[in-house]
């Protein structure tokens, strides 16, 4: 009885956090800056799902005449594997469904831009297109430019990028770049957009294609 209780607590408490780590690594959550309450709540929601899997697996093992500590150990291991792969497969679609409902229900949201899960920085760059990056400070002075190599978010959510040199010898001025991407053919070809980081005070203009 005590073993079953400990196994149940371990399943509920631990695996939900594993679900959170998977969805966070996939970029489907935006819980940062030590928001421990949100992490606990999110993990507990997944734990309900994990515990249902655990009970189903344990029941199946009992039907196969596997009992005792062996059935509990196998149930935990099988639940861990199933929860991991199911999270990989359904978390994106589950998040899309949740945010679709947000955008339909929230007052006035239909007239505004869609509210999407995860950091905007990751969402905008998370595709297979080659991206040319131009960085400027708030005074429009050039900072750096090049082809996007890698990108991520720091522990506090700050955007981090790695650039490799492109074919251009020097970075264009902010105004000349705006004039270039404002042309209809350029906009159609590269689908440019800008990302503004108000905390670190820089502007990133991205040309994809």
JORAWO-V862991 format. One record per helix or strand of 3 or more residues. SS is the DSSP state (a for helix, b for strand). FROM is the first residue (numbers start at 1). TO is the last residue. If there is no record, write none. Layout:
ss->[SS	SS]
from->[FROM	FROM]
to->[TO	TO]
//
This chain:
ss->[a	a	a	a	a	b	b	b	a	a	b	b]
from->[2	36	68	109	120	131	142	159	174	184	193	202]
to->[25	63	105	111	125	137	153	164	181	190	197	208]
//
